[in-house]
Amino acid sequence: MRSARTGALALAASVLLLPAVLYAHGVLRKSEPANGAVLRTVPQVIRLTFTEPPQLAFTRVELIGPDSQVVALSPLRVAASDSTSIVVADIHGPLGAGRYRIRWQITSADGHPVRGVVTFRIRTDAIGLATSPMDSAASAVLPPVAIDTTVPLEQTPEPAAFGTDSWPYAVIRLLTFTAILTVLGAIVFSLIVVPAAHHRVPDLPDSFVGDAWHRAARAALIAAAALVPLLLGRLVAQSYAVTGAAPDGRFVAEVGRTPWGAGFFLAAASITALVLALRRPRHAAWRIAAFGGVGLALASSLSGHAAASGRWTVVAVFSDTIHIIAAAGWLGALLAVVVAGLPTVAALAPLGRRAAVRGMLEVFSPMALTFAATLAVTGVVAATLRLGSWSALIDSDYGRVLLFKLGALTLVLAAGAYNWLRLKPKLDDDRIGTLRRTATTELLLGFIVLLMTAWLVATPPPSQ
């Protein structure tokens, strides 16, 4: 046990010491022409400097003239290999005097599109103006030169009807979190609760372990199967948010080069490992499944707000991954106790039933307390990184949803404390049904917490 704790601390230290500069939530740092500039010379090029290198495949820039027509631009490129945060587009259409708008869009590391507008004005006496009606007409009718993997910004709904800020996306994330917690909870239950309970109650038959494992594996496989259409739904939502259309092969190929795309593929690989391992649930199979479960937690972090935390990205992703595992170790394992543990106990003889339930609770209760404490610590880390200030807790939508989540979490803690402090000491055959009801209440309150979490995912943090 001591070596396990030492290894965990070493792993945490090694991750925290890594340079936290891998991914960031890109925003526009400066532009040429500058926002609000009044130009005496007609510009020949647009240069946009972002805080981090954007993904060109999902970057779009349009120049809109005084007559609301789109001016032709060259395909986008980066300034140089050592200046990948600078996006450059040559202006192909002649420009006349008047007010122009540069509309841009990039995607952050978590897949959320970031959009903005830069405006400038060209003076009537500027050098290089279009000198003839023919030149002026050319600037109005030339079509934009768009990157092959995108569509023009004018054709993209803002916000997308099925994008990362829509309620269907929030529902998908809610169901995804529920499925991940179910999978991880079954793993924690099978690797920790079942063997320890069997060890504490030597009179339990060996069939108890196998039956509990099979029931837990069934729940985990159902949840893993549900993750497949949920992941596809998220991919469709990302495509609509970024391009305004359903994904195609080229979009999927480009997604694989992004951090949030890496999360998708890691989730797919983790689901495959889980399904292959749990076809025959044994102790070694559950250990393999544990790697798949951790992969699911990490994949969720890579495609969430944690991946867009700027220079603290590695800390945020690591903390979010532990946060998900802790939630599963508490609520997911409690779900496994209800759907796998108690039905297995019900099949035992009356004399062994109470001892089996008490054995599971004696293992689960301190374990759940440890996971709940971990959940609180990592939650504070996430709130600190994403809120940025105390005032944002009240003044921002993200902060207010977070307060609702904390309120629901307090109720879950209260229900868990009742089960641990009041019900467990008085446990007998008559109270096993009461335990099932109070545990179900705790799980329903936990589902409300997951609902708030899904809402948070669809709400941009004030720090971003």
C-alpha positions in Angstrom: 0.0 0.0 0.0 2.9 2.3 0.9 4.6 1.7 -2.5 1.3 2.4 -4.3 1.0 5.8 -2.5 4.7 6.6 -3.3 4.1 5.7 -7.0 1.0 7.9 -7.1 2.9 10.8 -5.6 5.8 10.4 -8.0 3.5 10.3 -10.9 1.7 13.4 -9.7 5.0 15.2 -9.2 6.3 14.2 -12.7 3.2 15.5 -14.4 3.1 18.7 -12.4 6.7 19.4 -13.3 6.2 19.1 -17.0 6.1 22.3 -19.0 2.4 23.4 -19.0 2.5 24.9 -22.5 1.2 22.2 -24.7 -2.2 23.6 -25.7 -4.0 26.8 -25.1 -7.2 28.6 -25.7 -6.2 30.8 -28.7 -7.3 34.4 -28.8 -6.3 37.2 -31.2 -3.3 39.1 -29.8 -2.9 41.7 -32.6 -3.8 42.2 -36.3 -2.4 44.0 -39.3 -4.3 46.2 -40.2 -4.9 47.0 -36.6 -8.4 47.1 -35.2 -9.8 50.6 -35.6 -7.0 51.8 -37.9 -7.5 54.5 -40.5 -5.1 53.7 -43.3 -3.3 56.1 -45.7 -2.0 53.1 -47.8 -4.2 50.2 -49.1 -3.1 47.0 -47.4 -1.8 44.1 -49.5 -1.9 41.4 -46.8 -3.7 40.4 -43.6 -1.7 39.2 -40.6 -3.4 37.9 -37.5 -1.3 37.0 -34.5 -2.9 34.6 -32.0 -1.8 33.6 -28.5 -1.1 30.0 -29.7 -0.6 28.4 -33.1 -4.1 27.9 -34.7 -5.1 24.7 -36.5 -5.1 26.0 -40.1 -7.6 23.4 -41.3 -10.2 24.9 -39.0 -9.1 28.5 -39.4 -11.1 30.9 -41.6 -10.6 34.5 -42.5 -12.8 36.8 -44.6 -12.4 40.4 -45.7 -15.8 42.1 -46.1 -15.9 45.5 -48.0 -18.0 48.6 -47.5 -20.6 47.2 -49.9 -20.9 44.0 -47.7 -19.2 41.9 -50.5 -16.4 39.5 -49.7 -13.0 40.4 -51.1 -10.9 37.6 -52.5 -8.0 36.3 -50.4 -5.3 33.8 -50.9 -5.3 30.5 -49.0 -4.2 30.9 -45.4 -0.6 30.2 -44.4 1.5 30.7 -41.3 4.2 33.4 -41.4 7.2 31.0 -40.9 8.1 27.8 -39.2 9.2 29.8 -36.1 6.1 32.0 -36.2 3.3 29.5 -36.4 0.9 31.7 -34.3 0.8 34.3 -37.2 -1.8 33.6 -39.9 -1.2 35.4 -43.2 -3.6 35.9 -46.2 -2.8 38.0 -49.3 -5.5 40.4 -50.5 -6.2 39.6 -54.1 -9.1 42.0 -54.8 -8.5 45.7 -55.4 -9.7 47.8 -52.5 -11.6 51.2 -52.5 -12.1 53.7 -49.8 -14.4 52.8 -46.9 -14.8 50.6 -43.8 -13.7 47.0 -43.9 -14.3 44.1 -41.6 -11.9 41.1 -41.1 -14.0 38.2 -39.8 -11.9 35.3 -38.3 -12.5 32.0 -36.7 -10.2 29.5 -35.1 -10.8 26.5 -32.8 -9.4 26.2 -29.3 -7.6 23.2 -28.0 -10.9 21.8 -26.6 -12.6 22.1 -30.0 -14.7 25.2 -29.3 -14.8 27.7 -32.1 -13.5 31.2 -31.3 -14.6 34.0 -33.5 -14.0 37.7 -33.8 -14.1 40.8 -36.0 -11.4 43.4 -36.8 -12.5 46.6 -38.4 -10.4 49.3 -40.3 -11.0 52.1 -42.7 -9.2 53.2 -45.9 -9.1 56.9 -46.5 -10.4 58.4 -49.7 -6.9 59.7 -50.5 -5.1 56.5 -49.6 -2.2 55.3 -51.8 -3.1 52.2 -53.9 -6.9 52.7 -54.1 -8.8 51.0 -56.9 -8.7 53.7 -59.7 -11.4 52.6 -62.0 -15.0 51.4 -61.9 -13.8 48.1 -63.3 -11.3 47.7 -60.4 -14.0 48.5 -57.9 -16.4 46.0 -59.5 -13.7 43.3 -59.5 -13.3 43.6 -55.7 -17.0 43.1 -55.2 -17.5 40.0 -57.4 -14.4 38.0 -56.9 -15.3 34.9 -54.8 -13.4 34.2 -51.6 -10.6 31.6 -51.8 -11.5 29.2 -48.9 -9.5 26.4 -47.4 -10.7 23.1 -48.9 -11.7 21.6 -45.5 -14.0 24.5 -44.5 -17.0 26.5 -45.8 -17.2 30.3 -46.0 -18.0 32.0 -42.7 -21.1 33.6 -44.3 -22.6 30.1 -44.7 -21.9 29.0 -41.1 -24.7 29.5 -38.6 -23.6 31.4 -35.5 -24.2 29.7 -33.1 -24.6 26.4 -34.8 -27.9 24.7 -34.3 -26.1 21.5 -33.2 -22.9 22.9 -31.9 -20.8 22.8 -28.8 -22.9 25.4 -27.1 -26.3 23.8 -27.9 -28.6 21.9 -25.5 -28.3 18.6 -27.6 -24.6 18.8 -27.1 -25.1 19.3 -23.3 -27.3 16.2 -23.3 -24.7 14.2 -25.1 -22.1 15.2 -22.6 -24.4 14.4 -19.7 -25.0 10.8 -21.0 -21.2 10.5 -21.8 -20.2 11.4 -18.3 -22.8 9.0 -16.9 -21.5 6.2 -19.1 -17.9 6.9 -18.2 -18.7 6.9 -14.5 -20.6 3.7 -14.8 -17.6 2.0 -16.5 -15.1 3.3 -14.0 -17.3 2.6 -11.1 -17.7 -1.0 -12.2 -13.9 -1.3 -12.4 -13.4 0.2 -8.9 -16.1 -2.0 -7.5 -14.6 -5.1 -9.0 -11.0 -4.5 -8.2 -11.4 -3.0 -4.7 -14.8 -3.6 -3.1 -15.5 -7.2 -4.1 -12.1 -8.7 -3.3 -11.8 -6.8 0.0 -15.4 -7.7 1.1 -14.7 -11.3 0.3 -11.5 -11.1 2.4 -13.3 -9.5 5.3 -16.1 -12.1 5.3 -14.3 -15.5 4.8 -17.6 -17.4 5.0 -18.8 -15.9 1.7 -18.9 -18.5 -1.1 -16.4 -18.2 -3.9 -19.4 -17.8 -6.3 -20.0 -14.4 -4.7 -17.0 -12.9 -6.4 -17.7 -14.4 -9.8 -21.4 -13.4 -9.7 -20.6 -9.9 -8.6 -17.9 -9.6 -11.4 -20.3 -10.8 -14.1 -23.0 -8.3 -13.0 -20.5 -5.4 -12.9 -19.1 -6.4 -16.3 -22.6 -6.5 -17.8 -23.2 -2.9 -16.6 -19.8 -1.7 -17.8 -20.3 -3.3 -21.3 -23.7 -1.7 -21.7 -22.2 1.7 -20.7 -19.2 1.2 -23.1 -21.6 0.3 -26.0 -23.6 3.5 -25.3 -20.4 5.5 -25.6 -20.0 4.7 -29.3 -23.1 6.6 -30.6 -22.4 9.3 -28.0 -18.9 9.9 -29.3 -20.2 10.0 -32.9 -22.8 12.6 -31.7 -20.1 14.7 -30.2 -18.1 14.5 -33.4 -21.1 15.7 -35.4 -21.7 18.5 -33.0 -18.0 19.6 -33.3 -18.3 19.6 -37.1 -21.4 21.7 -37.1 -19.8 24.1 -34.6 -16.7 24.6 -36.7 -17.8 24.2 -40.3 -21.6 24.4 -40.1 -22.0 21.1 -41.8 -21.9 17.3 -41.0 -18.5 15.8 -40.8 -16.9 14.2 -43.8 -13.7 12.1 -44.3 -11.5 15.1 -44.6 -12.9 16.7 -41.4 -12.2 13.5 -39.5 -8.7 13.3 -40.8 -8.0 16.9 -39.8 -9.6 16.3 -36.4 -7.0 13.6 -35.7 -4.3 16.3 -35.6 -5.9 18.3 -32.8 -5.9 17.7 -29.0 -9.6 17.2 -28.9 -9.4 14.9 -31.8 -6.8 12.9 -29.9 -9.4 12.6 -27.1 -11.9 11.1 -29.6 -9.4 8.5 -30.8 -8.2 7.7 -27.3 -11.8 7.1 -26.2 -12.4 4.8 -29.1 -9.3 2.8 -28.3 -10.2 2.6 -24.6 -13.7 1.4 -25.4 -12.2 -1.4 -27.6 -9.9 -2.4 -24.8 -12.8 -2.5 -22.3 -15.0 -4.6 -24.5 -12.2 -7.1 -25.3 -11.2 -7.4 -21.6 -14.6 -7.8 -20.1 -16.0 -10.5 -22.3 -14.6 -12.9 -19.6 -14.5 -10.9 -16.4 -11.7 -12.1 -14.2 -9.2 -10.3 -12.0 -6.6 -9.9 -14.8 -9.3 -8.8 -17.2 -10.4 -6.1 -14.7 -6.8 -4.8 -14.5 -6.7 -4.5 -18.3 -10.1 -2.8 -18.2 -8.7 -0.3 -15.6 -6.3 1.0 -18.3 -9.2 1.5 -20.6 -11.2 3.3 -17.9 -8.3 5.7 -17.2 -8.1 6.3 -21.0 -11.7 7.3 -21.0 -11.2 9.8 -18.2 -8.1 11.3 -19.9 -10.0 11.4 -23.3 -12.8 13.4 -21.6 -10.3 15.9 -20.2 -8.6 16.3 -23.5 -11.9 17.3 -25.2 -13.1 19.6 -22.4 -12.2 23.0 -20.9 -9.1 21.6 -19.3 -7.4 21.3 -22.7 -7.8 25.1 -23.2 -6.2 26.3 -19.9 -3.2 28.1 -21.5 0.1 27.5 -19.8 -1.5 25.4 -17.1 -2.9 22.9 -19.5 -1.0 19.9 -18.2 -2.0 20.6 -14.6 -5.6 21.1 -15.7 -5.8 17.9 -17.8 -4.2 15.9 -15.0 -6.5 17.4 -12.4 -9.6 16.8 -14.5 -8.6 13.2 -15.2 -8.2 12.6 -11.4 -11.5 14.5 -10.9 -13.4 12.1 -13.2 -11.8 9.0 -11.6 -12.6 10.3 -8.1 -16.3 10.9 -9.1 -16.4 7.4 -10.5 -14.8 5.9 -7.4 -17.5 7.4 -5.3 -20.8 7.6 -7.3 -19.9 5.1 -10.0 -18.8 2.5 -7.5 -22.0 3.2 -5.5 -24.0 2.5 -8.6 -22.1 -0.8 -9.0 -22.9 -1.7 -5.4 -26.6 -1.2 -6.2 -26.8 -2.9 -9.6 -24.2 -5.6 -9.0 -23.4 -6.0 -5.3 -26.9 -6.0 -3.7 -28.4 -8.4 -6.3 -25.5 -10.8 -5.7 -26.0 -10.6 -2.0 -29.8 -11.2 -2.4 -28.9 -14.6 -3.9 -27.1 -15.7 -0.7 -28.5 -17.5 2.3 -30.2 -15.3 4.9 -27.4 -15.8 7.4 -24.7 -14.6 5.0 -26.6 -11.7 3.5 -26.2 -9.2 6.3 -22.4 -10.1 6.7 -21.9 -9.6 2.9 -23.6 -6.2 2.8 -21.7 -5.1 5.9 -18.4 -6.3 4.4 -19.1 -4.3 1.2 -20.0 -1.1 3.2 -16.9 -1.4 5.4 -14.8 -1.3 2.3 -16.8 1.2 0.3 -17.4 3.8 3.0 -13.8 4.9 3.7 -13.0 4.5 0.0 -15.8 6.8 -1.0 -14.7 9.4 1.6 -11.2 9.4 0.1 -12.6 9.8 -3.4 -14.9 12.6 -2.2 -12.0 14.5 -0.7 -10.1 14.1 -3.9 -13.1 15.3 -5.9 -13.2 18.4 -3.7 -9.5 19.2 -4.2 -9.5 18.8 -7.9 -12.7 20.8 -8.2 -11.0 23.7 -6.5 -8.1 23.4 -8.9 -10.5 23.5 -11.9 -12.5 26.4 -10.5 -9.3 28.4 -9.9 -8.1 27.9 -13.4 -11.4 28.6 -15.2 -13.0 31.4 -13.1 -9.9 33.6 -12.7 -11.4 35.7 -9.9 -13.9 35.6 -7.1 -16.3 38.0 -8.8 -16.6 35.6 -11.7 -18.2 33.1 -9.4 -21.3 35.4 -9.2 -21.0 37.6 -12.3 -20.6 34.9 -14.9 -22.9 32.2 -16.2 -20.2 29.6 -15.7 -19.8 30.7 -12.0 -23.5 30.5 -11.3 -23.8 27.1 -12.8 -20.8 26.0 -10.7 -22.6 27.3 -7.6 -25.7 25.1 -8.5 -23.4 22.2 -8.9 -21.8 22.7 -5.5 -25.3 22.9 -3.9 -26.3 19.6 -5.5 -22.9 18.1 -4.5 -23.6 19.1 -0.9 -26.9 17.2 -0.9 -25.0 14.1 -2.3 -22.5 14.4 0.6 -25.3 14.7 3.1 -27.0 11.5 1.7 -23.7 9.7 1.8 -23.0 10.8 5.4 -26.4 9.5 6.4 -25.7 6.1 4.9 -22.3 5.9 6.5 -23.0 7.3 10.0 -26.6 6.4 10.7 -27.6 3.4 8.6 -24.5 1.2 8.5 -24.2 0.8 12.4 -27.9 -0.4 12.5 -27.7 -2.6 9.4 -29.7 -5.8 9.6 -31.8 -7.8 7.1 -34.7 -5.4 7.4 -32.5 -2.4 6.6 -30.9 -3.8 3.4 -34.0 -2.5 1.5 -33.5 0.8 3.2 -29.9 0.9 2.1 -31.0 0.3 -1.5 -33.4 3.2 -1.3 -31.0 5.7 0.3 -28.2 4.7 -2.1 -30.6 5.3 -5.0 -31.4 8.7 -3.6 -27.7 9.5 -3.4 -27.3 8.4 -7.0 -30.2 10.5 -8.2 -28.7 13.6 -6.5 -25.4 12.6 -8.1 -27.1 12.6 -11.5 -28.1 16.2 -10.9 -24.4 17.0 -10.3 -23.6 15.4 -13.6 -26.3 17.5 -15.2 -24.7 20.6 -13.8 -21.3 19.3 -15.1 -22.6 18.9 -18.6 -24.1 22.4 -18.5 -20.7 23.7 -17.4 -19.0 22.0 -20.4 -21.3 23.8 -22.8 -20.7 27.2 -21.0 -17.5 29.1 -21.8 -15.4 29.8 -18.7 -14.9 33.6 -18.0 -11.1 33.0 -18.1 -11.4 32.0 -21.7 
